[in-house]
Amino acid sequence: MDRPRSNLEQALRVHDPKEAHLPAQPWTVSDVEPPATIDRLIHASMGRATGSISPVSLALAYLDWALHLAESPGKWQKLGEKAMRKAARFAMYSVHAQTDRDCDLCIEPLPQDRRFRGEAWRRWPFNLIHQSFLLNQQWWHNVTTGIGGVSAHHEQVVSFIARQLLDTISPVNYIATNPEVLDTTVREGGVNLLRGAMNFLEDYERTVAGKPPAGFEDFMPGKHVAITPGKVVYRNRLIELIQYAPTTKEVHAEPILIIPAWIMKYYILDLSPHNSLVRYLVSRGHTVFIASWHNPTAQDRDLDMEDYLRLGVLEALNAVQAIVPQRKINTVGYCLGGTLLAMAAAYLAQIGDERVNSITLLAAQTDFTEAGELTLFIDDSQLNFLDDIMWNQGFLDNRQMAGAFQLLRSHDLIWSLVVQQYLLGGRQTVTDLMAWNADATRMPARMHSEYLHRLFLKNDLFAGRYKINGRPISLGDIRVPLFAVATETDHVAPWTSVYKINLIADPDITFLLTNGGHNAGIVSEPGHKGRHYRMAHSPSGTNYIDAENWFLSNAPVEGSWWPAWAGWVEKHASGMTPPPEMGARRNGYAALGDAPGSYVMER
């Protein structure tokens, strides 16, 4: 007797709308002994007060650091010597600065630290104030790092906490110690502080009421952004699939399917008309499909990673194949969507499904051993704490996620805004990218727990331990051409981590590194000033080159990376054809409404 097909295998072969509504199994964090309900409730309550940060995780890091420091008298001696040298250097600078305002500083800010660049910080006494702060900041870095025996993770956590505390007491944040705020207050007679108070009250009211930040209303999906014409051609409980209307008489035979991250609304790739990647591709004659993710609620708590794979990637592939039959599909995955796409591609390769023509990964990690500063929030204690918070809520709230991202760059994303909006009384000019960034989504409890435990903490995917439909998958099974894009200043998916895709065995890989961050580096339309990229092609069988040498051996090319990537996609095309119809009614994929659909509107 033939064995019954699994849900995943059915999704690969048959479109069945009922599959989208299969009941999930009850979720428990531990397969051995589920935590007591009282424990979970206590942890969830604590999480509301701690910003979802585990106090135990912080205490373990602190004790590891403090106990090893306590038994390291040699380190004390070095710290004392450093303190004396810094004090002497500061004293010499204080004397010279009295007579020569333009004398050399005793310490320069780090390249990414823009807080003290203004000319006003060279005036007495503000030159002494900011120089003493930077010297102390450097000394505390020495205190929290370089202690034998402290685990690398705990050292990162303690150093991070020290930076947060120092950022809190930075002289930039206070009226009396910030010359730019003082000058503005004197010049405007304190009106700037009145405006700042009004800004604070407005922001507080919006936060309490759950409203978007000020200026967001000028970038509403379907009105100002996400306005590329198209139709929703498929919907299940997790995605709406949008097909975009052609603008050319002929199109490339192979369609493009884009899988964005479910932590974000899809329209980062369809922002304003001038910087929409979707519109750019359509203008070049591509048939483009994109998945728009449902914003989960507590009712979706039991959705897991396989649900996202099946209902997200595989069902989307089914729909595209029905609308553009007998054609392979160029697939694109962004951030977490890229990780999910890589998993799907490995699974499809394993079972012999050859519908994928090429894979493009945008700022997407497959190896999580060097996953950047986000790993500060990833350890067993922290994940256990987070599991209980999500168990109580049914999801991880977007505000809880946003707080973690903001802390990683607190002086840029928190304190600089406090100064600008509440002390100087100004308002940032809201851009489409900023408005999109405030339009975050939630994460179902079960799925997010699996993602953090199995990918971030255990790195099961890259190690070949990750199972789909009960069988381990290997990224080394991927054989189709692969294009990976990374960004130079990405704090979410560091480019050296994304680069590790080159360690998988067989694919023909083109790797591109562009300047910018995780989002701004991807939204890099032609004509965008100050853009450059490096690119190299590694045919199958090429020997591995480490990231540092790769960077040094590939010179930057000025301009946007979009044309270079689009040319690569078109190189793997088989010719031009008349545009397909919008949807395929006879195959069960009738147009359900206009883009951008309903899921993107969910709050």
N, C-alpha and C positions, 0 to 999 in steps of 0.2 A: 504493500500500500504506500502511495506517495505521502510524504509528510505534509501537513498543512503549511501553507506559506505564512511567514511572519508578517507583521504589520509593515516592516521596512520593505520587504520584498514585494508585497502587494503595492506599495507606493511606487516602487520602481516600474511596475508593469501595468497597473490598472488604476485609472482615475476613479475613485469612489468617494463622493462627498461625505458619506457617513463616516469615513475613516477619521475625519477631523473632529469627531465628537465621541471617540472612544473614551470611556471612563478611565481615569488614571488610578493607579494603586496608591493607597495611603502612604504618605511620606514619613519616614523616620530617619534621623541623622545616623543612628548607629544600628547596624544589622545584628549586633550582639545583645546589647541591653539598652533600649531607648532610655534617655534621661528622664528623670522624674519630672512630672508636670510642674511641681513647685519650683524645681531648679530653673526650669525654662522661664517661668514667670518672673522669678527674681532677676535673672540675667536680662530679660527683656526690659524690665523696669529700670534696672541700672543703666541699660543702653541709652535710654531717653536722656539721662543726665550726663552721660559721658560722650555723647556724639557717636555711639556705636563702637567706641574703642574699649577694649578689654582692660580693666585695671590690673588684672593678674598678669597679662602679657607685658604691660609696662613695668610692673613690679619685678618680674623675673629678669627683664633686661637691666633694670637699675641694679638689682642685687648682683647680677653677674659682673657688671662694670665696677660697682662699689667694692665688692669683696676682692676682686683681682687688683684694683687700685690700692686697696688697703695693705696688701702684701707685696707691694712693689715700691720700696723706698728709693730705688734708683730712678723710677719715674718721677717721684716727688722732687728729687734733686734736680732733674732736668726741667721740670715745670718751674721750680724756684729760680733756676738760672735764666730761663726764658722770661719770667716775670721781671727780673732785675734788668735784663737787656732791653726789654720793651719800655720799662720805666725810664731808663737812661736815654733811649732814643727819643721818647716823648719829651723829656726835659730839654734835650738839645733842640728839638723842633720848636718847642715853646719859646725858647730864647730867639732863635732865628726868625720866627714868624712875627715877632714884635717889630722888627725893622725891615723885613722883606716879605711882603704879603705873598709874593710869587715864588717863594723858596720851595724846594722840593718837599713833597709830603713825606712823612716818615712811614706811611703805609698807603698803598693804593688799593681802592676797592677792587673786588673781583670783577672780571669783565662783564658778567651778567648782572652785577649790582649797579643799578642806575639811580640809587637814592640820593647820592651826594655829588651829582655831576654839575649842578647849578653853580654859577659864579658866587652866589651869596654864601655858599659854604666855605669860601676862602677868607671871609671876614672874621675878625676877632669878635667874640669868643667862639664863634660857631666852628671855626677851623679846629680849635682845640677840642671842642665837644665831639665832633664827628671822628676826629683822629683817635681820641681815647676810646670811643666806642668800637672802632674797627680793630684796634689793638686788643681790646678785651675779647672781641668776637674771635679773633685768631687764636688767642690764648686758650679760650674754652674749647676750640676745635682740638687743640693739642691735648687738653685734659680728657676729652671723651674718645680719643682715638689712639691707636698705637700701644695698647696695653696687652701684654702677653696673656693668653688664656681666655680672653673674652671672645665669645662666638661672633662671627662676622655679622650675623643678623642682629644680635643684641647691641653690638657697637654701632650699627647703623641707626637703630632705634634711639639709643641714648644721644647720639650726635644730632639726630633729627629733633628730639625734644629740646635739646639745648639751643638749637637754631630758632625753634619756635618761641622759646622764652626770650631770647635776645631780640628777635624781631618785634616782640611785644613792647620792649622798653627802648626801642630805637629812638634816637632824638628826632627823627623825622615825624614821629607820631604825636608830638606834643607842641602846643602853641609856643611855649616859652623857649623851646630849644630848636625850633624850625624857623630859620630866617625868612624863608619864602612866605610862610604863613604870617609871620609878624609884619613883614613889609606890606602884604595884602591887607591885613587888618588895619594898619595905620592909614594906608592909602584910601581905604573904603570906609573908614570910621566904624568898623565892626559889622558892616552890612553883610560881609561874606559869612560871618558866623551865624547871622540870622538866616541867611539862605541855607546854610548847612543844616541848621536845626529843622528847617522846613523839609529839606531833602530827607533827613533822618526820619521824621515823622511819616512822610509819604512812603518811604521804603518799609518802615515798620508796619504800617497799615496794610501794604500790599503783601508782606510776608505772612502776617497773621490771617489775612483773608484768603491766602493761597493764590493771589494774583501774580501774573508775571511781572518782571521788573519794568520800570518806567521806560518807555520807548519801544517796548515789544510790540505794541499795537500797530506800529508802522510796518511790521514784517509778518503779516498773517499768511499762513499757507493757503494757496489758492487765490490770493488777492495780490500779494506783493512778491512772495517767493513761492517756489514749487508751482510755477505757472506754465511749464512746457506742456503743450497740448497732448492729451493721451486719454486712455480709457482703462478703468479697472476691469480686467478680463477674468479674474478668479479671486475667490475669497474663501478662506477657511477660518478657524478660530484663532490662528496665529498671524496670517499674512493676508494682505491684499496684493495681488500682482498687477502692476501697471504696465501697459504697453503704450509706447509713445508713437504719435502719428508721424508718418514719414514726411520729409520736406524736399526730397529729391525724387526724380522720376524713376531712378533705379536704386537699389540698395545692395549692399554686400550680402551674399547668399547666407552666410552664417550669422545668426542673431547674437546679441550680447545680453546676458542675464547678470544683473548686479545684485549681490546679497550684502546689504549694509549691516552694521552692528545693531543688535537689538537694544543696546544701551542708549541709542540715539535715534532721532527721527531721520528717516531716509533722505530728507530733502537737503542735507548738507551737500549732496551731489547734484541737486537741482535748486540752487539758491536763486539769486537774481539772474535775469537773462544773460548778463555779461560774464558771469562766472559759474554758469551751470555746466557741469561735465556732461550731463545727459543731453542738453541742447547742443553742445559741441559735437558729441558723437552722432546725433541725429543729422546735424548739418553736413557731416562727412559721409552720409549715406548708410548709416547703421540702423538696423532694427533693434531698438533697445527696450528691454524689460527690466523692471526693478521691483524688489519686494519691499512693501511697507509694513512694518511690524505692528501688531496689536500691542497696546499699552496694558500690561497685565494688571489684574486686580487680585484681591484675596481669593476669589473663586478659581484662579489659575495656579494656585500654590503648588499643585502636584504635577505640573508640566515639567518634563525633564529634558536633558540634552538630546535624547533620541527623538523626542517630540519636535524639538526645534530643527533637528536634522530632517525628519520625515516630513513634517508639515511646512517647514520653511524651504529647505533646499530641494528635496526630492519632488515634492508636489509642484514647486515652481518649474523644475525641469520638465515634469510631465506636461504642464500647461504650455510651455514654450514649444515643446516638441509637437504638441497637437496643433498649435497655431502655425508653426513653421515646420511642416513635416519633412522627414528625410534629409534633415540638415543637422550637422553637429553644432554644438553651442559653445561660444566663447564666454567663459564665466569669469566674473570679477567679484572679489570679496574684500570688504573694507573692515579693518580692525577685527573685532570679534567675529564679524561675518566672514572675514578671510580665514580665520582659524576653523570655523565651521565648514567653510567650503573645502579647505584642505582635508578635513576629516571625511567629508562626503566623497571627494575625489579618490581618496585612498580606498574607501569602501567600494566605490563603483569599479575601480581598477581590480580589486580583489575578486569580485564576482563576474568580471568580464564584460561589464557594461561600458560601451565605447562612445557614448553620446557626447562627451565633453571634447571639444576641439582644442581649447587652450585654457589656461588658468592665469589670472592676474590677482596678486595679493597686494593690497594697499595698506601699508602700516600695520601688517598682521603678523603676529608671532606664532610660531609652531613649536619653538623651544622656549621654555619659561625659566631656565636656570639663571638668566640675566635679565629679568623682566623689569628692571628699573626700580625707581623709588616706590612704586606701588607695592613691592614686596615688603616694605615696612609694615604694611597692614596684614601680612600673610604669615601666620604661624599656627600651630595647633591650638594654642590657647585662644588666639583671636578668632579663628574660624569657628571654634566651639561656641564662643560668645555670640558671634554673628549668626550662626545657625539657630540659636535660641531666639534671637530677635526676629529673624525671618519666620520662624515657626509661629511666633505670636502674631505677626502682622500678615503673614502669607506672602510677603514680597519684601524686597529691599527698596526703600523709597528713594526717589531721585535726589531728594535733598540730602539724604545720608551719603549717597555716592558723591555728590557735588562737594560736600565738605571735605572729603578725603583728597579730592583732586586740588582743591584750593589750598589746603595745607602744604601740599608739595611745593607750591610757589607762593607762599603766604605774603611776602613783601610786594609781589606784583599783583596778586589776585585778591588780596584782602586789605593790607595796610595802605597801599598806594591809593586804593579807591576810597578808603576812609579819609585820607588826607585831602584828596581832590574834591570829594563830594560833601564832606561834613566840616572840614576846616577852611578850605578855600572857597566852598560854596558853589562849585561848578558841577556840571553834569557831563559825563562822557557822551560823545556822539555815538549813538547806538548804530552798529552795522548789522548787515544781514547775518554775518557769522556769529556775532555776539548774541543776537536774538535767538538764533538756532541753538546756541549753546545753553540758553536758559530753558529750552523746550525739551527737557530730558524725559526719559521713560523709567518705568519700574522694572524690576527683575523678579520672576517667580522664585519662590523660596527653594524648591527642590532643584530646579535647573541651576540656579546661581551657586548653591552649595556644591553640586557636582562639579561645576566649572572651576570653582576655587580649589576644592580638594584634589580633584583628579588632574587638572592641568597646571594650575599655579603651584600648588604645594608638592605634588608627587611627580609632575612632568610626565604623566603616563603616555600622552600622545607621542612625544618625540622618542620616548623609550620603547615604543612598540607594545605597551601594556594596555592601551585603551581599547575597549571592546565595543563594537556596534553589532547589535543583533546577536550577541553572545560570542562573537569571534573577534580576536585581536586584529587591529588594522596596522598597517605600516605605511608611512609616508614614502618609503622607498619603492612602493608598488606604483607610484605615479609615473607615467611615461610621457604624458602630453607636454608640449612646450609650456614653460612657466615664466612669468614675468613678475618680479617682486619690486615694489617701490617702498623705500624707507625715507624718513626725514631726519635731518641732521640734529635738530634740537628736540626730538620727541621724548617727553618724560613719561609717556604711557607705554610706548613700544620702542625702546631705544634701538637705534639703527643697527648697532652691533648684534642685538638679539634677533632682529628681523633677518639680518645677514646669514644667520645660521641655517636658513633654508638651503644654502649651498652645501650643507653637509649631507643632505639626502642623496642617494646613490645615482639614479639614472636620468632624471629629467634634463632636457636642454633648458638652461636657466639664463635669463637676462636679468641682471640686478641693476637697479637705478636708485641713486641717492640724491634727493633734492634738498635744498635749504628750506628752513621753516620748521614749524612744529607739527604735532600730530594731526591737526586739522588744517591750519593755514598752509602747510606744505603741500597738502593734497589739493586744496582749492587754489590752484596755481594756473589760472587761465593765461593764454597767450596775451602778451602786452602788459602783464603784471610786472611792475618795476622791481628790480633787485633780485630777480629769480635766476637761479642757475642749478645745474644738476650734473652728476657724474653717472656714466653708464658703461657697462661692459657685458659682453655675451660670453657664456661658458657652455660650449657644446657638451653633449653627453660624453663622459669619459675624460673630461678635462681634470687635471690635478687641482686640488683645493688650494686657494690662496687665502691667507688670514685677512681679517677685516682691515687691520692697520696698513698692510702692504697693498691691499686692493685700493684703499683710499689714496695712497701716495702714487700709485701707478696709473690712476685715471684722472686726467685733468678736467676741471669744471667746464661746462658748456653753458654759455649765457642763454637765458630765456626759459620759457615754460617747458616742463617735461611732457605735457599732454601730446604735442605733435609726435614726439619720439615714440611714445607708447602706442598712439593710434596707428602710426606707421608699422609698428611691430604686429599689431592685431591684423592689419590689412595684408601684411605679408603672408599671414597664415589663412587668408581667405581663398575661396575657390572661384570667385568671379562675381558678376553683378546679375541681379534678377529684378523683375517687377516687385514692388512692395507687397507683403502679405496683407490679408484682410485684418481688420482690427477685431481680434478675437476669432473664435471658431465655434459658432453656435451649434453646428451639426455634431461637433465632438464634445459638447457640454461646456464650452468656454465662451458663452455669450458676454458681450459687453454689459457690465453691471452699473455703469455710471462714469462720469468724467473724473479724470485725475484732478486733484491728488487723492481722491477717495475719502473714506470716513475714518480709517484707523489713525491717520496722521492728525486728526482733530481731537483725538482722545486725550484727556488731561488726567 
